[in-house]
């Protein structure tokens, strides 16, 4: 939440910054619980380089916007941050983190969140496997929620993310503006996971589709 407040203040969006600070105060306990849960994913003694690479990224502070979508949607339905909501929120963050580990290899990234990327520290192969590790952990947690539609929808989201990344890769180095392609890429790489997070929180809280 703090990075969002900082960006808002830097762009002189003071009313937005004030609303974000109020939201942060309201969610203070939930944010602490969420951060602890994310950090615990790789808190156990490492068994391989995949876990090391994943743990390196998760330990770096992020905005955690996607898991917040799960929590806020659940709260709209009157459901607090219980174990199931927490696991769905963490799953949303793990899928996002997995794509970052993969993206840094594809894009040959050297820095992520102000620190060297996992691929520079542990190697490209370990970074890819770290992303795979996080995807499996995310799917495991969603399966445990016992809402089959959420699991199927997340698989579809991951499928769209892979397609969108491949489409972007295919057009790398080409200056050929195409609005439809651009929208397809941002829908697949970004919007689809945000949508899943909101739907997951709403589903677990038994919100009606038209709310």
N, CA, C and O of each residue as an XYZ file, in Angstrom:
844
protein
N       0.816     -1.206      0.000
C       0.000      0.000      0.000
C       0.858      1.268      0.000
O       0.517      2.252     -0.656
N       1.966      1.239      0.734
C       2.833      2.424      0.818
C       3.335      2.886     -0.544
O       3.334      4.090     -0.800
N       3.771      1.973     -1.446
C       4.199      2.436     -2.771
C       3.095      3.166     -3.533
O       3.373      4.127     -4.252
N       1.840      2.719     -3.384
C       0.727      3.383     -4.064
C       0.525      4.795     -3.511
O       0.275      5.735     -4.266
N       0.636      4.933     -2.197
C       0.515      6.250     -1.575
C       1.632      7.164     -2.068
O       1.391      8.327     -2.392
N       2.845      6.638     -2.122
C       3.998      7.434     -2.546
C       3.830      7.919     -3.979
O       4.081      9.088     -4.273
N       3.409      7.031     -4.869
C       3.217      7.412     -6.274
C       2.125      8.473     -6.390
O       2.258      9.428     -7.155
N       1.051      8.301     -5.630
C      -0.048      9.281     -5.660
C       0.435     10.651     -5.207
O       0.081     11.667     -5.804
N       1.236     10.679     -4.161
C       1.748     11.951     -3.651
C       2.722     12.591     -4.634
O       2.725     13.810     -4.805
N       3.551     11.767     -5.281
C       4.512     12.293     -6.253
C       3.813     12.954     -7.436
O       4.341     13.890     -8.038
N       2.624     12.461     -7.762
C       1.868     13.020     -8.887
C       0.804     14.013     -8.415
O      -0.122     14.356     -9.151
N       0.964     14.466     -7.161
C       0.089     15.481     -6.580
C      -1.384     15.057     -6.591
O      -2.280     15.877     -6.787
N      -1.606     13.777     -6.379
C      -2.968     13.249     -6.275
C      -3.293     13.067     -4.797
O      -3.521     11.952     -4.328
N      -3.310     14.167     -4.084
C      -3.460     14.126     -2.628
C      -4.763     13.482     -2.170
O      -4.738     12.709     -1.213
N      -5.916     13.766     -2.814
C      -7.157     13.094     -2.374
C      -7.068     11.575     -2.480
O      -7.547     10.852     -1.607
N      -6.444     11.098     -3.567
C      -6.278      9.652     -3.725
C      -5.344      9.103     -2.661
O      -5.612      8.051     -2.080
N      -4.250      9.808     -2.401
C      -3.306      9.369     -1.369
C      -3.996      9.277     -0.008
O      -3.750      8.344      0.757
N      -4.865     10.254      0.292
C      -5.574     10.241      1.574
C      -6.520      9.046      1.661
O      -6.636      8.424      2.717
N      -7.192      8.725      0.565
C      -8.100      7.576      0.559
C      -7.326      6.277      0.720
O      -7.784      5.355      1.394
N      -6.155      6.206      0.101
C      -5.332      5.004      0.220
C      -4.821      4.835      1.654
O      -4.749      3.717      2.165
N      -4.470      5.941      2.291
C      -4.018      5.867      3.680
C      -5.150      5.411      4.597
O      -4.931      4.641      5.532
N      -6.358      5.893      4.322
C      -7.512      5.460      5.116
C      -7.768      3.973      4.916
O      -8.093      3.257      5.863
N      -7.618      3.510      3.659
C      -7.794      2.088      3.359
C      -6.725      1.259      4.061
O      -7.002      0.175      4.574
N      -5.508      1.779      4.077
C      -4.414      1.076      4.753
C      -4.703      0.927      6.244
O      -4.472     -0.135      6.823
N      -5.210      1.992      6.863
C      -5.539      1.919      8.291
C      -6.641      0.891      8.538
O      -6.582      0.130      9.503
N      -7.638      0.874      7.668
C      -8.764     -0.054      7.822
C      -8.309     -1.510      7.693
O      -8.811     -2.395      8.386
N      -7.343     -1.738      6.787
C      -6.884     -3.098      6.514
C      -5.589     -3.440      7.239
O      -4.943     -4.433      6.905
N      -5.203     -2.643      8.216
C      -3.882     -2.791      8.844
C      -3.598     -4.215      9.288
O      -2.554     -4.768      8.945
N      -4.503     -4.818     10.042
C      -4.275     -6.182     10.540
C      -4.232     -7.187      9.393
O      -3.415     -8.108      9.394
N      -5.117     -7.004      8.419
C      -5.151     -7.926      7.279
C      -3.874     -7.843      6.457
O      -3.379     -8.857      5.964
N      -3.338     -6.631      6.308
C      -2.103     -6.462      5.535
C      -0.933     -7.174      6.209
O      -0.091     -7.768      5.536
N      -0.885     -7.114      7.526
C       0.172     -7.813      8.270
C       0.027     -9.315      8.080
O       1.009    -10.009      7.815
N      -1.194     -9.818      8.215
C      -1.444    -11.251      8.043
C      -1.087    -11.705      6.639
O      -0.483    -12.761      6.454
N      -1.463    -10.900      5.646
C      -1.162    -11.232      4.253
C       0.340    -11.300      4.019
O       0.836    -12.249      3.411
N       1.062    -10.298      4.498
C       2.507    -10.262      4.281
C       3.187    -11.454      4.947
O       4.105    -12.045      4.378
N       2.744    -11.804      6.139
C       3.312    -12.971      6.824
C       3.034    -14.244      6.036
O       3.903    -15.106      5.909
N       1.829    -14.357      5.512
C       1.464    -15.555      4.760
C       2.274    -15.681      3.477
O       2.683    -16.782      3.107
N       2.507    -14.566      2.796
C       3.324    -14.588      1.571
C       4.757    -14.995      1.907
O       5.354    -15.817      1.212
N       5.301    -14.418      2.970
C       6.681    -14.726      3.346
C       6.850    -16.168      3.807
O       7.926    -16.748      3.659
N       5.786    -16.749      4.367
C       5.877    -18.122      4.863
C       5.935    -19.153      3.742
O       6.297    -20.305      3.983
N       5.585    -18.757      2.519
C       5.588    -19.708      1.407
C       6.973    -20.327      1.227
O       7.100    -21.522      0.958
N       7.990    -19.513      1.376
C       9.364    -20.010      1.213
C      10.174    -19.851      2.496
O      11.397    -19.716      2.453
N       9.485    -19.868      3.638
C      10.178    -19.651      4.910
C      10.917    -20.894      5.397
O      11.903    -20.783      6.125
N      10.447    -22.073      4.999
C      11.102    -23.316      5.431
C      12.500    -23.405      4.831
O      12.761    -22.810      3.786
N      13.400    -24.139      5.477
C      14.744    -24.309      4.915
C      14.675    -24.764      3.466
O      13.931    -25.683      3.123
N      15.454    -24.111      2.630
C      15.397    -24.390      1.198
C      15.859    -25.807      0.884
O      16.794    -26.332      1.488
N      15.174    -26.399     -0.077
C      15.555    -27.730     -0.529
C      16.151    -27.721     -1.924
O      16.757    -28.706     -2.345
N      15.983    -26.609     -2.654
C      16.516    -26.547     -4.011
C      16.586    -25.108     -4.505
O      16.101    -24.189     -3.846
N      17.196    -24.925     -5.673
C      17.375    -23.596     -6.234
C      16.058    -22.964     -6.652
O      15.932    -21.740     -6.642
N      15.070    -23.779     -7.021
C      13.771    -23.236     -7.412
C      13.157    -22.471     -6.243
O      12.654    -21.360     -6.414
N      13.200    -23.072     -5.057
C      12.654    -22.415     -3.875
C      13.487    -21.193     -3.510
O      12.942    -20.183     -3.062
N      14.798    -21.274     -3.696
C      15.659    -20.122     -3.413
C      15.283    -18.940     -4.303
O      15.159    -17.812     -3.825
N      15.102    -19.200     -5.594
C      14.765    -18.135     -6.537
C      13.409    -17.529     -6.203
O      13.244    -16.309     -6.223
N      12.440    -18.387     -5.896
C      11.104    -17.905     -5.538
C      11.148    -17.089     -4.251
O      10.524    -16.032     -4.157
N      11.885    -17.583     -3.263
C      11.983    -16.887     -1.983
C      12.646    -15.531     -2.110
O      12.287    -14.587     -1.406
N      13.615    -15.435     -3.008
C      14.299    -14.151     -3.224
C      13.300    -13.092     -3.652
O      13.319    -11.980     -3.125
N      12.422    -13.414     -4.602
C      11.450    -12.438     -5.086
C      10.388    -12.140     -4.029
O      10.049    -10.978     -3.805
N       9.862    -13.174     -3.380
C       8.796    -12.957     -2.406
C       9.252    -12.120     -1.217
O       8.448    -11.433     -0.587
N      10.541    -12.183     -0.918
C      11.064    -11.414      0.220
C      11.183     -9.927     -0.084
O      11.328     -9.114      0.829
N      11.122     -9.571     -1.359
C      11.206     -8.161     -1.739
C       9.827     -7.517     -1.592
O       8.827     -8.114     -1.989
N       9.757     -6.315     -1.030
C       8.447     -5.690     -0.801
C       7.734     -5.365     -2.105
O       8.305     -4.750     -3.006
N       6.484     -5.786     -2.191
C       5.655     -5.487     -3.357
C       4.406     -4.752     -2.930
O       4.147     -4.591     -1.737
N       3.630     -4.306     -3.905
C       2.413     -3.544     -3.587
C       1.282     -4.456     -3.109
O       0.389     -4.011     -2.388
N       1.318     -5.727     -3.506
C       0.300     -6.712     -3.088
C      -1.116     -6.276     -3.493
O      -2.077     -6.537     -2.769
N      -1.240     -5.626     -4.630
C      -2.563     -5.150     -5.061
C      -3.482     -6.310     -5.399
O      -4.664     -6.279     -5.057
N      -2.963     -7.331     -6.062
C      -3.816     -8.442     -6.503
C      -4.434     -9.196     -5.328
O      -5.640     -9.444     -5.340
N      -3.654     -9.568     -4.316
C      -4.296    -10.235     -3.177
C      -5.267     -9.323     -2.435
O      -6.235     -9.800     -1.843
N      -5.019     -8.023     -2.461
C      -5.955     -7.098     -1.831
C      -7.314     -7.130     -2.526
O      -8.345     -6.916     -1.887
N      -7.317     -7.396     -3.828
C      -8.586     -7.525     -4.551
C      -9.407     -8.685     -3.974
O     -10.624     -8.577     -3.824
N      -8.741     -9.776     -3.657
C      -9.433    -10.922     -3.060
C     -10.022    -10.531     -1.708
O     -11.194    -10.793     -1.434
N      -9.213     -9.909     -0.875
C      -9.640     -9.549      0.481
C     -10.799     -8.556      0.452
O     -11.775     -8.719      1.185
N     -10.696     -7.526     -0.392
C     -11.732     -6.501     -0.438
C     -13.040     -7.059     -0.990
O     -14.114     -6.714     -0.497
N     -12.963     -7.917     -2.006
C     -14.186     -8.511     -2.548
C     -14.866     -9.396     -1.509
O     -16.092     -9.411     -1.400
N     -14.057    -10.131     -0.749
C     -14.628    -10.974      0.312
C     -15.302    -10.118      1.380
O     -16.370    -10.472      1.878
N     -14.679     -8.993      1.731
C     -15.260     -8.111      2.740
C     -16.582     -7.519      2.268
O     -17.477     -7.281      3.080
N     -16.715     -7.279      0.973
C     -17.986     -6.784      0.448
C     -19.110     -7.776      0.712
O     -20.271     -7.392      0.851
N     -18.759     -9.044      0.779
C     -19.745    -10.080      1.077
C     -19.832    -10.411      2.556
O     -20.514    -11.358      2.948
N     -19.135     -9.625      3.385
C     -19.210     -9.833      4.825
C     -18.300    -10.927      5.352
O     -18.485    -11.390      6.477
N     -17.313    -11.352      4.557
C     -16.408    -12.410      5.011
C     -15.039    -11.820      5.316
O     -14.422    -11.187      4.460
N     -14.571    -12.029      6.534
C     -13.275    -11.500      6.939
C     -12.136    -12.391      6.439
O     -12.361    -13.395      5.763
N     -10.932    -12.006      6.781
C      -9.743    -12.716      6.304
C      -9.545    -14.000      7.100
O      -8.701    -14.067      7.994
N     -10.334    -15.017      6.764
C     -10.143    -16.321      7.391
C      -9.110    -17.114      6.576
O      -8.514    -16.580      5.641
N      -8.907    -18.348      6.924
C      -7.852    -19.141      6.292
C      -8.072    -19.308      4.789
O      -7.122    -19.226      4.011
N      -9.311    -19.540      4.383
C      -9.577    -19.754      2.968
C      -9.369    -18.479      2.161
O      -8.742    -18.507      1.102
N      -9.892    -17.364      2.656
C      -9.693    -16.083      1.968
C      -8.208    -15.766      1.881
O      -7.719    -15.313      0.846
N      -7.495    -16.008      2.973
C      -6.048    -15.753      2.990
C      -5.338    -16.584      1.935
O      -4.488    -16.062      1.214
N      -5.669    -17.875      1.828
C      -4.995    -18.737      0.867
C      -5.294    -18.328     -0.574
O      -4.421    -18.403     -1.439
N      -6.519    -17.898     -0.827
C      -6.852    -17.425     -2.174
C      -6.098    -16.136     -2.492
O      -5.616    -15.947     -3.609
N      -6.001    -15.256     -1.500
C      -5.259    -14.011     -1.702
C      -3.784    -14.295     -1.965
O      -3.184    -13.709     -2.867
N      -3.208    -15.183     -1.185
C      -1.800    -15.552     -1.384
C      -1.619    -16.189     -2.761
O      -0.627    -15.918     -3.438
N      -2.549    -17.018     -3.175
C      -2.459    -17.655     -4.492
C      -2.395    -16.621     -5.605
O      -1.638    -16.765     -6.565
N      -3.199    -15.579     -5.461
C      -3.203    -14.516     -6.467
C      -1.825    -13.852     -6.558
O      -1.339    -13.569     -7.653
N      -1.210    -13.612     -5.422
C       0.120    -13.008     -5.401
C       1.173    -13.969     -5.950
O       2.108    -13.540     -6.626
N       1.031    -15.257     -5.666
C       2.023    -16.231     -6.139
C       1.995    -16.362     -7.659
O       3.044    -16.490     -8.289
N       0.812    -16.333     -8.244
C       0.730    -16.385     -9.711
C       1.416    -15.160    -10.303
O       2.174    -15.269    -11.267
N       1.150    -14.008     -9.728
C       1.808    -12.782    -10.198
C       3.323    -12.892    -10.074
O       4.050    -12.566    -11.012
N       3.799    -13.351     -8.920
C       5.236    -13.479     -8.703
C       5.863    -14.469     -9.680
O       6.978    -14.259    -10.158
N       5.142    -15.543     -9.973
C       5.650    -16.535    -10.930
C       5.881    -15.896    -12.291
O       6.888    -16.164    -12.946
N       4.942    -15.049    -12.717
C       5.103    -14.406    -14.025
C       6.289    -13.444    -14.023
O       6.956    -13.278    -15.044
N       6.554    -12.811    -12.879
C       7.705    -11.913    -12.800
C       9.015    -12.686    -12.945
O       9.930    -12.241    -13.638
N       9.101    -13.838    -12.294
C      10.307    -14.662    -12.413
C      10.523    -15.104    -13.865
O      11.649    -15.095    -14.363
N       9.441    -15.486    -14.531
C       9.539    -15.898    -15.935
C       9.860    -14.705    -16.838
O      10.697    -14.797    -17.735
N       9.174    -13.578    -16.581
C       9.388    -12.386    -17.409
C      10.832    -11.910    -17.354
O      11.393    -11.494    -18.368
N      11.436    -11.971    -16.163
C      12.808    -11.480    -16.035
C      13.783    -12.315    -16.864
O      14.807    -11.809    -17.324
N      13.464    -13.584    -17.051
C      14.291    -14.421    -17.919
C      14.051    -14.052    -19.378
O      14.998    -13.870    -20.143
N      12.784    -13.942    -19.756
C      12.432    -13.606    -21.141
C      13.004    -12.250    -21.540
O      13.528    -12.081    -22.641
N      12.894    -11.283    -20.622
C      13.333     -9.917    -20.923
C      14.776     -9.648    -20.538
O      15.273     -8.539    -20.731
N      15.459    -10.658    -19.992
C      16.838    -10.512    -19.531
C      16.957     -9.380    -18.514
O      17.900     -8.589    -18.545
N      15.966     -9.322    -17.601
C      15.923     -8.265    -16.603
C      17.047     -8.373    -15.588
O      17.443     -9.467    -15.185
N      17.553     -7.212    -15.184
C      18.656     -7.179    -14.219
C      18.219     -6.684    -12.844
O      18.914     -6.912    -11.853
N      17.076     -6.012    -12.777
C      16.631     -5.448    -11.507
C      15.128     -5.628    -11.351
O      14.362     -5.450    -12.298
N      14.722     -5.986    -10.138
C      13.301     -6.128     -9.827
C      13.085     -5.609     -8.404
O      13.704     -6.090     -7.455
N      12.211     -4.637     -8.273
C      11.910     -4.040     -6.964
C      13.173     -3.499     -6.275
O      13.338     -3.599     -5.059
N      14.044     -2.931     -7.094
C      15.233     -2.293     -6.561
C      16.374     -3.223     -6.208
O      17.384     -2.782     -5.660
N      16.231     -4.507     -6.513
C      17.267     -5.486     -6.192
C      17.592     -6.322     -7.436
O      16.794     -6.361     -8.373
N      18.759     -6.993     -7.457
C      19.070     -7.871     -8.594
C      17.996     -8.945     -8.760
O      17.468     -9.459     -7.775
N      17.683     -9.273     -9.986
C      16.674    -10.291    -10.239
C      17.170    -11.670     -9.813
O      18.372    -11.906     -9.693
N      16.234    -12.560     -9.592
C      16.586    -13.927     -9.180
C      17.448    -14.605    -10.233
O      18.313    -15.415     -9.900
N      17.220    -14.285    -11.494
C      17.982    -14.953    -12.555
C      19.463    -14.587    -12.499
O      20.318    -15.393    -12.868
N      19.769    -13.368    -12.037
C      21.170    -12.975    -11.920
C      21.843    -13.664    -10.750
O      23.038    -13.954    -10.794
N      21.079    -13.925     -9.708
C      21.655    -14.532     -8.507
C      21.723    -16.052     -8.614
O      22.728    -16.666     -8.258
N      20.635    -16.653     -9.112
C      20.548    -18.117     -9.122
C      20.600    -18.729    -10.520
O      20.708    -19.947    -10.661
N      20.525    -17.895    -11.543
C      20.575    -18.405    -12.911
C      19.194    -18.442    -13.549
O      18.177    -18.488    -12.856
N      19.169    -18.422    -14.877
C      17.904    -18.429    -15.614
C      17.071    -19.676    -15.322
O      15.864    -19.587    -15.096
N      17.715    -20.821    -15.329
C      16.976    -22.073    -15.128
C      16.298    -22.097    -13.769
O      15.138    -22.492    -13.656
N      17.025    -21.672    -12.732
C      16.448    -21.660    -11.393
C      15.287    -20.672    -11.306
O      14.301    -20.932    -10.616
N      15.399    -19.548    -11.997
C      14.333    -18.557    -11.981
C      13.066    -19.107    -12.633
O      11.964    -18.883    -12.133
N      13.217    -19.818    -13.736
C      12.065    -20.438    -14.403
C      11.434    -21.487    -13.486
O      10.214    -21.527    -13.327
N      12.262    -22.323    -12.894
C      11.745    -23.351    -11.987
C      11.113    -22.727    -10.749
O      10.146    -23.262    -10.206
N      11.653    -21.601    -10.304
C      11.047    -20.890     -9.176
C       9.642    -20.419     -9.510
O       8.736    -20.497     -8.680
N       9.468    -19.931    -10.726
C       8.135    -19.534    -11.162
C       7.192    -20.724    -11.213
O       6.036    -20.628    -10.802
N       7.687    -21.842    -11.718
C       6.861    -23.059    -11.769
C       6.475    -23.505    -10.358
O       5.344    -23.925    -10.116
N       7.422    -23.408     -9.441
C       7.168    -23.781     -8.043
C       6.020    -22.952     -7.462
O       5.144    -23.482     -6.779
N       6.038    -21.648     -7.742
C       4.996    -20.779     -7.210
C       3.643    -21.054     -7.859
O       2.610    -20.977     -7.194
N       3.640    -21.371     -9.143
C       2.371    -21.696     -9.805
C       1.742    -22.944     -9.192
O       0.537    -22.984     -8.943
N       2.560    -23.953     -8.954
C       2.046    -25.188     -8.354
C       1.505    -24.914     -6.953
O       0.444    -25.416     -6.582
N       2.236    -24.118     -6.184
C       1.794    -23.789     -4.825
C       0.471    -23.016     -4.864
O      -0.410    -23.247     -4.036
N       0.337    -22.107     -5.818
C      -0.903    -21.337     -5.947
C      -2.071    -22.251     -6.292
O      -3.136    -22.148     -5.683
N      -1.889    -23.131     -7.249
C      -2.964    -24.028     -7.673
C      -3.352    -24.979     -6.542
O      -4.527    -25.308     -6.378
N      -2.364    -25.416     -5.767
C      -2.643    -26.268     -4.618
C      -3.571    -25.579     -3.619
O      -4.518    -26.184     -3.116
N      -3.292    -24.323     -3.342
C      -4.081    -23.574     -2.375
C      -5.501    -23.332     -2.883
O      -6.464    -23.412     -2.121
N      -5.617    -23.039     -4.156
C      -6.954    -22.816     -4.719
C      -7.752    -24.118     -4.708
O      -8.944    -24.108     -4.403
N      -7.108    -25.231     -5.036
C      -7.794    -26.522     -5.008
C      -8.313    -26.833     -3.602
O      -9.385    -27.418     -3.447
N      -7.549    -26.438     -2.583
C      -7.947    -26.715     -1.195
C      -9.180    -25.923     -0.782
O      -9.857    -26.285      0.181
N      -9.477    -24.843     -1.506
C     -10.660    -24.040     -1.181
C     -11.949    -24.757     -1.565
O     -13.033    -24.361     -1.137
N     -11.832    -25.810     -2.371
C     -12.964    -26.656     -2.754
C     -14.060    -25.879     -3.484
O     -15.252    -26.081     -3.253
N     -13.627    -25.001     -4.354
C     -14.521    -24.321     -5.287
C     -13.970    -24.608     -6.688
O     -13.162    -23.831     -7.196
N     -14.387    -25.694     -7.312
C     -13.805    -26.113     -8.592
C     -13.783    -25.016     -9.653
O     -12.847    -24.942    -10.449
N     -14.802    -24.168     -9.668
C     -14.838    -23.127    -10.696
C     -13.663    -22.167    -10.548
O     -13.103    -21.711    -11.544
N     -13.286    -21.856     -9.294
C     -12.147    -20.962     -9.081
C     -10.860    -21.567     -9.627
O     -10.041    -20.863    -10.218
N     -10.683    -22.865     -9.430
C      -9.491    -23.532     -9.934
C      -9.498    -23.537    -11.457
O      -8.484    -23.224    -12.080
N     -10.631    -23.889    -12.063
C     -10.730    -23.900    -13.525
C     -10.515    -22.507    -14.101
O      -9.850    -22.349    -15.125
N     -11.078    -21.495    -13.440
C     -10.911    -20.125    -13.927
C      -9.461    -19.670    -13.823
O      -8.969    -18.961    -14.702
N      -8.770    -20.075    -12.747
C      -7.366    -19.675    -12.612
C      -6.509    -20.362    -13.669
O      -5.581    -19.755    -14.204
N      -6.808    -21.609    -13.971
C      -6.089    -22.286    -15.056
C      -6.292    -21.549    -16.381
O      -5.362    -21.418    -17.178
N      -7.512    -21.072    -16.604
C      -7.787    -20.315    -17.824
C      -7.023    -18.995    -17.828
O      -6.540    -18.554    -18.872
N      -6.915    -18.369    -16.661
C      -6.149    -17.125    -16.556
C      -4.680    -17.364    -16.896
O      -4.082    -16.602    -17.655
N      -4.106    -18.414    -16.338
C      -2.701    -18.728    -16.616
C      -2.510    -19.012    -18.104
O      -1.506    -18.612    -18.695
N      -3.466    -19.697    -18.700
C      -3.414    -19.962    -20.141
C      -3.390    -18.653    -20.918
O      -2.610    -18.508    -21.859
N      -4.243    -17.687    -20.533
C      -4.278    -16.396    -21.222
C      -2.981    -15.624    -21.000
O      -2.507    -14.927    -21.897
N      -2.412    -15.747    -19.812
C      -1.159    -15.051    -19.531
C      -0.028    -15.579    -20.421
O       0.773    -14.805    -20.945
N       0.026    -16.884    -20.581
C       1.047    -17.481    -21.442
C       0.852    -17.025    -22.884
O       1.813    -16.656    -23.559
N      -0.386    -17.052    -23.352
C      -0.674    -16.623    -24.728
C      -0.292    -15.161    -24.940
O       0.309    -14.814    -25.956
N      -0.645    -14.298    -23.969
C      -0.343    -12.877    -24.100
C       1.156    -12.621    -24.103
O       1.639    -11.771    -24.850
N       1.888    -13.342    -23.282
C       3.349    -13.189    -23.256
C       3.957    -13.650    -24.575
O       4.875    -13.016    -25.096
N       3.450    -14.740    -25.107
C       3.952    -15.241    -26.394
C       3.647    -14.254    -27.515
O       4.467    -14.044    -28.408
N       2.459    -13.648    -27.461
C       2.087    -12.653    -28.473
C       3.002    -11.441    -28.390
O       3.429    -10.907    -29.414
N       3.303    -11.008    -27.170
C       4.219     -9.878    -26.997
C       5.615    -10.233    -27.485
O       6.282     -9.415    -28.119
N       6.057    -11.446    -27.192
C       7.379    -11.883    -27.623
C       7.473    -11.925    -29.148
O       8.483    -11.542    -29.739
N       6.401    -12.396    -29.757
C       6.375    -12.488    -31.217
C       6.544    -11.120    -31.879
O       7.107    -11.022    -32.969
N       6.059    -10.071    -31.223
C       6.097     -8.732    -31.814
C       7.277     -7.904    -31.298
O       7.377     -6.712    -31.589
N       8.150     -8.527    -30.548
C       9.304     -7.804    -30.004
C      10.170     -7.257    -31.147
O      10.457     -7.954    -32.121
N      10.575     -5.990    -30.999
C      11.449     -5.378    -31.990
C      10.730     -4.862    -33.221
O      11.366     -4.342    -34.138
N       9.407     -4.997    -33.254
C       8.624     -4.520    -34.401
C       7.832     -3.286    -33.997
O       7.166     -3.279    -32.962
N       7.908     -2.239    -34.821
C       7.074     -1.073    -34.580
C       5.874     -1.172    -35.509
O       5.872     -0.669    -36.633
N       4.881     -1.827    -34.999
C       3.677     -2.092    -35.798
C       2.470     -1.938    -34.877
O       1.859     -2.931    -34.482
N       2.121     -0.683    -34.532
C       1.048     -0.457    -33.558
C      -0.269     -1.121    -33.974
O      -0.717     -1.002    -35.115
N      -0.864     -1.815    -33.019
C      -2.125     -2.504    -33.269
C      -2.923     -2.473    -31.974
O      -2.582     -3.157    -31.009
N      -3.984     -1.678    -31.959
C      -4.766     -1.495    -30.737
C      -5.331     -2.821    -30.226
O      -5.302     -3.090    -29.025
N      -5.838     -3.639    -31.128
C      -6.457     -4.903    -30.731
C      -5.431     -5.827    -30.069
O      -5.720     -6.476    -29.063
N      -4.246     -5.873    -30.644
C      -3.191     -6.719    -30.074
C      -2.762     -6.183    -28.716
O      -2.562     -6.950    -27.774
N      -2.621     -4.866    -28.617
C      -2.230     -4.254    -27.348
C      -3.239     -4.597    -26.251
O      -2.850     -4.981    -25.148
N      -4.521     -4.461    -26.548
C      -5.549     -4.767    -25.562
C      -5.549     -6.247    -25.195
O      -5.800     -6.608    -24.045
N      -5.266     -7.096    -26.173
C      -5.208     -8.535    -25.900
C      -4.057     -8.864    -24.955
O      -4.189     -9.714    -24.075
N      -2.935     -8.189    -25.143
C      -1.769     -8.435    -24.291
C      -2.029     -7.971    -22.864
O      -1.762     -8.712    -21.918
N      -2.550     -6.748    -22.693
C      -2.745     -6.258    -21.328
C      -3.902     -6.979    -20.639
O      -3.905     -7.120    -19.416
N      -4.883     -7.434    -21.420
C      -5.957     -8.238    -20.836
C      -5.397     -9.551    -20.308
O      -5.717     -9.969    -19.195
N      -4.558    -10.198    -21.113
C      -4.015    -11.492    -20.722
C      -2.972    -11.399    -19.626
O      -2.994    -12.190    -18.683
N      -2.060    -10.446    -19.735
C      -0.952    -10.382    -18.782
C      -1.323     -9.726    -17.455
O      -0.724    -10.027    -16.423
N      -2.303     -8.836    -17.480
C      -2.582     -8.052    -16.274
C      -4.038     -8.135    -15.817
O      -4.313     -8.556    -14.693
N      -4.954     -7.741    -16.669
C      -6.356     -7.599    -16.245
C      -6.979     -8.920    -15.809
O      -7.772     -8.950    -14.869
N      -6.624    -10.015    -16.486
C      -7.283    -11.294    -16.200
C      -7.034    -11.757    -14.764
O      -7.934    -12.319    -14.139
N      -5.844    -11.533    -14.234
C      -5.553    -11.961    -12.863
C      -6.244    -11.057    -11.840
O      -6.706    -11.529    -10.802
N      -6.313     -9.752    -12.137
C      -7.073     -8.860    -11.266
C      -8.534     -9.302    -11.204
O      -9.142     -9.330    -10.134
N      -9.085     -9.646    -12.366
C     -10.483    -10.079    -12.410
C     -10.679    -11.350    -11.593
O     -11.653    -11.479    -10.851
N      -9.744    -12.286    -11.736
C      -9.865    -13.526    -10.976
C      -9.831    -13.251     -9.470
O     -10.596    -13.850     -8.714
N      -8.949    -12.348     -9.034
C      -8.862    -12.029     -7.617
C     -10.174    -11.493     -7.070
O     -10.612    -11.889     -5.990
N     -10.795    -10.600     -7.812
C     -12.076    -10.045     -7.383
C     -13.161    -11.122     -7.391
O     -13.978    -11.195     -6.474
N     -13.162    -11.946     -8.417
C     -14.165    -13.014     -8.496
C     -13.955    -14.060     -7.399
O     -14.919    -14.602     -6.859
N     -12.702    -14.335     -7.076
C     -12.418    -15.319     -6.027
C     -12.941    -14.836     -4.679
O     -13.593    -15.589     -3.956
N     -12.656    -13.580     -4.342
C     -13.145    -13.042     -3.083
C     -14.659    -12.992     -3.033
O     -15.265    -13.306     -2.009
N     -15.270    -12.596     -4.144
C     -16.732    -12.526     -4.208
C     -17.354    -13.905     -4.118
O     -18.372    -14.083     -3.449
N     -16.762    -14.874     -4.777
C     -17.305    -16.232     -4.768
C     -17.260    -16.838     -3.377
O     -18.237    -17.431     -2.921
N     -16.135    -16.692     -2.706
C     -15.959    -17.296     -1.391
C     -16.873    -16.635     -0.354
O     -17.204    -17.232      0.671
N     -17.277    -15.379     -0.645
C     -18.181    -14.670      0.263
C     -19.643    -14.805     -0.174
O     -20.536    -14.199      0.418
N     -19.871    -15.603     -1.209
C     -21.236    -15.880     -1.695
C     -21.960    -14.613     -2.168
O     -23.169    -14.476     -1.986
N     -21.211    -13.698     -2.773
C     -21.840    -12.519     -3.352
C     -22.587    -12.906     -4.628
O     -22.152    -13.792     -5.364
N     -23.689    -12.252     -4.881
C     -24.437    -12.486     -6.112
C     -23.688    -11.869     -7.289
O     -23.032    -10.842     -7.120
N     -23.768    -12.466     -8.469
C     -23.004    -11.969     -9.632
C     -23.309    -10.527     -9.999
O     -22.450     -9.832    -10.542
N     -24.536    -10.060     -9.707
C     -24.897     -8.707    -10.139
C     -24.616     -7.637     -9.095
O     -24.999     -6.481     -9.275
N     -23.940     -8.016     -7.988
C     -23.621     -7.021     -6.948
C     -22.538     -6.075     -7.459
O     -22.124     -5.165     -6.741
